[in-house]
Amino acid sequence: MPETDLSIFNELYDIITERKENPSEDSYVCSLLNHRKGINKILEKVGEESIETILAVKSEDKEEIIYESSDLLFHLMVMFVAKGITLDEIATELKKRRK
Ligand SMILES: N=c1c2ncn([C@@H]3O[C@H](COP(=O)(O)OP(=O)(O)OP(=O)(O)O)[C@@H](O)[C@H]3O)c2ncn1[C@@H]1O[C@H](COP(=O)(O)O)[C@@H](O)[C@H]1O
């Protein structure tokens, strides 16, 4: 089976990091990273998108599951950047669990 191209995850991570380093007003990522509620705003979004993903799975609508899961993964990536966690660190943890 051909390997899936997952480079979008690294690209997105780099864009989010760039937004953290160079804040701009019309950026959704910056609005999360610099929110007055601090990390709680990002956690709210992770929670919301988790629930929306669960509801999508319950609805058995594949397109909706993909859409909501993408929202969830995106907001998780914002959370990683906010907490200084790299994708390498996540990959390393997952590799450790590989049987
Ligand atoms: N992948 C995404 C992405 N996925 C989802 N979203 C945003 O995440 C939000 C999803 O939340 P909701 O569905 O609850 O929508 P909402 O009603 O706007 O949410 P709230 O009003 O409650 O905050 C929407 O505003 C989407 O636009 C994203 N925003 C940005 N990106 C990527 O991040 C990059 C940088 O974005 P900016 O920082 O905006 O330039 C972009 O080039 C994209 O590649």
Ligand as a Chemical Component Dictionary entry (heavy atoms), coordinates in Angstrom:
data_LIG
# 
_chem_comp.id                   LIG 
_chem_comp.type                 NON-POLYMER 
_chem_comp.pdbx_formal_charge   0 
_chem_comp.three_letter_code    LIG 
# 
loop_
_chem_comp_atom.comp_id 
_chem_comp_atom.atom_id 
_chem_comp_atom.alt_atom_id 
_chem_comp_atom.type_symbol 
_chem_comp_atom.charge 
_chem_comp_atom.model_Cartn_x 
_chem_comp_atom.model_Cartn_y 
_chem_comp_atom.model_Cartn_z 
_chem_comp_atom.pdbx_ordinal 
LIG N1  N1  N 0 -6.745  24.472 9.223  1  
LIG C1  C1  C 0 -7.203  25.511 9.679  2  
LIG C2  C2  C 0 -8.497  25.542 10.302 3  
LIG N2  N2  N 0 -9.393  24.565 10.547 4  
LIG C3  C3  C 0 -10.406 25.152 11.182 5  
LIG N3  N3  N 0 -10.187 26.477 11.345 6  
LIG C4  C4  C 0 -11.054 27.480 11.989 7  
LIG O1  O1  O 0 -11.506 26.921 13.198 8  
LIG C5  C5  C 0 -12.767 27.428 13.502 9  
LIG C6  C6  C 0 -13.664 26.256 13.841 10 
LIG O2  O2  O 0 -14.434 26.619 14.871 11 
LIG P1  P1  P 0 -16.013 26.551 14.740 12 
LIG O3  O3  O 0 -16.422 25.452 13.827 13 
LIG O4  O4  O 0 -16.525 26.474 16.119 14 
LIG O5  O5  O 0 -16.338 27.933 14.037 15 
LIG P2  P2  P 0 -16.543 29.370 14.679 16 
LIG O6  O6  O 0 -18.020 29.586 14.743 17 
LIG O7  O7  O 0 -15.767 30.355 13.834 18 
LIG O8  O8  O 0 -15.920 29.295 16.148 19 
LIG P3  P3  P 0 -15.959 30.354 17.340 20 
LIG O9  O9  O 0 -16.670 31.606 16.864 21 
LIG O10 O10 O 0 -16.648 29.653 18.479 22 
LIG O11 O11 O 0 -14.492 30.603 17.671 23 
LIG C7  C7  C 0 -13.286 28.200 12.282 24 
LIG O12 O12 O 0 -13.172 29.598 12.520 25 
LIG C8  C8  C 0 -12.333 27.756 11.188 26 
LIG O13 O13 O 0 -12.078 28.786 10.240 27 
LIG C9  C9  C 0 -8.983  26.762 10.816 28 
LIG N4  N4  N 0 -8.287  27.924 10.744 29 
LIG C10 C10 C 0 -7.056  27.884 10.139 30 
LIG N5  N5  N 0 -6.506  26.723 9.627  31 
LIG C11 C11 C 0 -5.143  26.719 9.046  32 
LIG O14 O14 O 0 -4.334  27.625 9.771  33 
LIG C12 C12 C 0 -3.668  28.490 8.864  34 
LIG C13 C13 C 0 -3.460  29.821 9.537  35 
LIG O15 O15 O 0 -4.718  30.425 9.777  36 
LIG P4  P4  P 0 -4.774  31.969 10.209 37 
LIG O16 O16 O 0 -4.091  32.071 11.508 38 
LIG O17 O17 O 0 -6.248  32.305 10.312 39 
LIG O18 O18 O 0 -4.114  32.755 9.134  40 
LIG C14 C14 C 0 -4.579  28.563 7.632  41 
LIG O19 O19 O 0 -3.834  28.860 6.476  42 
LIG C15 C15 C 0 -5.133  27.157 7.581  43 
LIG O20 O20 O 0 -4.211  26.319 6.877  44 
# 
loop_
_chem_comp_bond.comp_id 
_chem_comp_bond.atom_id_1 
_chem_comp_bond.atom_id_2 
_chem_comp_bond.value_order 
_chem_comp_bond.pdbx_ordinal 
LIG N1  C1  DOUB 1  
LIG C1  C2  SING 2  
LIG C1  N5  SING 3  
LIG C2  N2  SING 4  
LIG C2  C9  DOUB 5  
LIG N2  C3  DOUB 6  
LIG C3  N3  SING 7  
LIG N3  C4  SING 8  
LIG N3  C9  SING 9  
LIG C4  O1  SING 10 
LIG C4  C8  SING 11 
LIG O1  C5  SING 12 
LIG C5  C6  SING 13 
LIG C5  C7  SING 14 
LIG C6  O2  SING 15 
LIG O2  P1  SING 16 
LIG P1  O3  DOUB 17 
LIG P1  O4  SING 18 
LIG P1  O5  SING 19 
LIG O5  P2  SING 20 
LIG P2  O6  DOUB 21 
LIG P2  O7  SING 22 
LIG P2  O8  SING 23 
LIG O8  P3  SING 24 
LIG P3  O9  DOUB 25 
LIG P3  O10 SING 26 
LIG P3  O11 SING 27 
LIG C7  O12 SING 28 
LIG C7  C8  SING 29 
LIG C8  O13 SING 30 
LIG C9  N4  SING 31 
LIG N4  C10 DOUB 32 
LIG C10 N5  SING 33 
LIG N5  C11 SING 34 
LIG C11 O14 SING 35 
LIG C11 C15 SING 36 
LIG O14 C12 SING 37 
LIG C12 C13 SING 38 
LIG C12 C14 SING 39 
LIG C13 O15 SING 40 
LIG O15 P4  SING 41 
LIG P4  O16 DOUB 42 
LIG P4  O17 SING 43 
LIG P4  O18 SING 44 
LIG C14 O19 SING 45 
LIG C14 C15 SING 46 
LIG C15 O20 SING 47 
# 
